[in-house]
Amino acid sequence: MSDPNKVGKLKRSYLLHYIDASFGGATPEWFLIGKHISDMSVNLNPSTEVIKNILDETVTNDNGYEPSIEANTYFADTNDAIYPKIKDISMNRLTGDACKTKVLEVIIDTDGATHDAWQEDCIVKPQSYGGAQGGVNIPYNINFDGNRKQGTATISDRVPTFEPAAA
């Protein structure tokens, strides 16, 4: 018998990625990524090192992950909360803390109102700007930067509210 709270095979739209368009503001302004994107994944970029020692033993060192997202299509839209900052970073070649914000990942795998979520610091870096006829494209990368917190999110009108798990 199946669990009535489970949703079955997850549609891609059940894995949501947001970035905080306030870039360090007191209250997050979550921008949902994906409007013009047909394919996007979190690249975990696992880092392992395999060493064969002088005793002919193989040792594997697990150095963790360096996750990132390539948002290959972002058509500049003055109505998007993220647009002013993406424009500022790319046109003024900003670096360091000026590019730092938070990413929020929400997975909708139950019928409930509360969903598993993870928030983490990140660096947002536009890769280019311009593109073909049809719109100004500013593709950007999101590099996860630690301080990952697990919690839950509720979503109302596509706007999430994140609640970190108790420590």
C-alpha positions in Angstrom: 0.0 0.0 0.0 1.4 3.4 -1.0 1.9 6.2 1.5 -0.7 8.9 0.8 1.8 11.7 1.8 4.2 10.7 -1.0 3.9 12.2 -4.5 5.5 9.4 -6.5 7.9 10.2 -9.3 9.0 13.8 -8.9 8.5 16.3 -11.7 11.5 18.6 -12.3 9.3 21.5 -11.0 9.3 19.8 -7.6 13.0 20.7 -7.0 13.1 24.5 -6.6 16.1 26.7 -6.4 16.0 30.3 -5.2 18.7 32.9 -4.7 18.3 35.8 -2.2 18.0 38.9 -4.4 18.7 41.2 -1.4 22.3 40.0 -1.4 22.7 40.4 2.4 19.6 42.3 3.2 17.9 41.9 6.6 15.0 39.9 5.0 15.6 37.5 2.2 14.0 38.3 -1.2 13.8 34.9 -2.8 14.0 34.8 -6.6 12.9 31.5 -8.2 15.4 30.4 -10.8 14.2 28.7 -13.9 11.8 30.9 -15.9 13.8 30.5 -19.2 15.8 27.4 -18.3 14.9 24.0 -19.8 17.7 22.0 -18.1 19.5 22.8 -14.8 21.2 20.7 -12.2 23.3 21.1 -9.1 26.7 19.9 -10.1 28.1 18.3 -7.0 31.7 18.3 -8.3 32.9 15.6 -5.9 36.6 15.7 -5.0 38.3 12.4 -4.4 41.9 11.4 -4.7 43.1 7.9 -5.3 46.6 7.1 -4.2 48.5 3.9 -4.6 51.2 3.6 -2.0 54.5 1.8 -2.0 52.8 -1.3 -0.5 50.6 -1.6 -3.6 47.6 -0.5 -1.5 45.0 1.8 -2.9 43.8 4.6 -0.6 41.0 7.0 -1.5 40.8 10.4 0.1 37.3 11.9 0.0 37.8 15.7 -0.1 34.1 16.5 -0.2 32.1 18.5 -2.7 32.3 21.8 -4.6 28.7 22.2 -5.7 27.7 24.7 -8.3 24.8 25.6 -10.6 25.0 26.9 -14.1 22.0 29.0 -14.9 22.7 29.2 -18.6 19.8 31.3 -19.6 18.7 34.4 -17.8 17.0 37.0 -20.0 17.5 40.4 -18.3 14.1 41.5 -17.1 13.7 44.7 -15.2 10.7 43.2 -13.4 12.9 40.5 -11.8 14.1 41.1 -8.2 17.5 39.6 -9.2 18.1 41.9 -12.3 19.6 45.0 -10.6 22.3 42.9 -8.8 23.1 40.6 -11.8 23.5 43.8 -13.9 25.6 45.4 -11.2 27.9 42.4 -10.8 28.4 42.0 -14.5 28.7 45.6 -15.7 30.9 46.7 -12.7 32.9 43.5 -12.5 32.2 43.1 -8.8 34.1 40.5 -6.8 34.2 39.0 -3.3 31.5 39.8 -0.8 29.6 42.0 -3.3 28.7 38.8 -5.1 27.8 36.8 -2.0 24.2 35.9 -1.1 22.2 32.7 -0.2 20.8 29.9 -2.2 17.7 28.0 -1.0 16.9 24.5 -2.3 13.4 23.1 -1.7 12.3 19.6 -2.6 8.5 18.9 -2.8 8.3 15.2 -2.2 5.2 15.1 0.0 1.7 16.5 -0.2 2.2 18.4 3.0 2.4 22.2 3.3 6.0 22.0 4.7 8.9 20.8 2.6 12.5 19.8 3.2 14.8 22.7 2.4 18.5 23.6 2.6 20.0 27.1 2.7 23.6 27.9 2.0 25.9 30.8 1.4 26.8 31.2 -2.3 28.7 33.4 -4.8 26.8 34.5 -7.9 29.0 35.2 -11.0 27.7 36.2 -14.4 29.5 34.4 -17.2 28.8 36.7 -20.1 26.1 39.1 -21.4 24.5 39.8 -24.7 23.5 36.9 -26.9 21.4 36.4 -30.0 18.3 38.2 -31.1 15.4 37.9 -28.7 16.7 39.2 -25.5 19.8 40.2 -23.5 21.1 36.9 -21.9 23.2 37.1 -18.7 24.0 33.5 -17.8 25.4 33.1 -14.4 27.0 30.5 -12.1 26.1 29.9 -8.4 29.0 28.5 -6.4 27.9 27.1 -3.0 30.1 28.6 -0.3 29.4 26.7 2.9 27.3 27.4 6.0 24.7 24.9 4.8 21.6 24.6 7.0 18.9 22.0 6.7 15.3 23.0 7.6 11.9 23.3 6.1 10.1 25.7 3.8 6.6 26.6 3.3 5.6 28.2 0.0 2.8 30.7 -0.6 2.3 32.2 -4.0 5.7 30.8 -5.1 7.5 32.6 -2.3 9.3 30.4 0.3 9.7 30.9 4.0 12.7 29.0 5.4 12.8 27.7 8.9 16.2 26.2 10.0 16.1 22.9 11.9 16.7 23.2 15.6 20.4 22.7 16.4 
